[in-house]
Amino acid sequence: DILEAAFFDSSFAVRLFARYCLKEVDAKEIYTLNLQTKNHSLLFTLRGLLEIEAKLPIELIEPLTRSSSGKVRALAYELLLTQDKTADKEAIIFRALLDKSNHCIKSAHKYLKANADSVAIESLWELFNQELPLAAKRTLISVMADSPPWISLPYLLDAKVKIQEKFESAIESPLETTLETTVDCAIEHWLNKTVHNFTTPSPSSLHKLHSSLKEAKSVLKSQQYQDIKAVLNRH
């Protein structure tokens, strides 16, 4: 059936039109059946399931996170993260970030951006210190930078120190150079945000901020150091 095949079309508009024209057909049932038969594209099956916000048994989705296609794995991770029955979403996010496919890393980033409190910043930092693809490390810096300013800065400064340690212990690599640029941009973004931040850090947070700044002084640009110090000295 041509209209039924359109459920799996590469175009969102065509898929939407097919579901509109065949309202009497259970789209979830059609897509779920194809997860087993694989008569049509798995990629657009998963897109369809995400579009209709389908709730499925976890055991139907989980095997697709081991697909040979990075795009399929990425959408499988996304679908798992929309399921109420997914018990450990943090583990799913970390699996996606550890995946060598940039598609999977982008899926994890998208979820973390939309659900900022879903993973503790301490857990993100622990993951950052593992061997990860550059895209995953840059994602973690971006997500940590989006945390409240008095919480995020110590981690950004610690990342700067960690990168410098890599420079000193090995030949400078494009990965570390690119990552350092990402951290520098995040610190500049932090400084810009503090202009509009009227909250006051707790005494313990302030102590941690000063301590992290002291540790990072030798690896920061002089102006960066002075600007951060000026912000902290206001409190």
Disulfide bonds with the S-S distance in Angstrom:
none
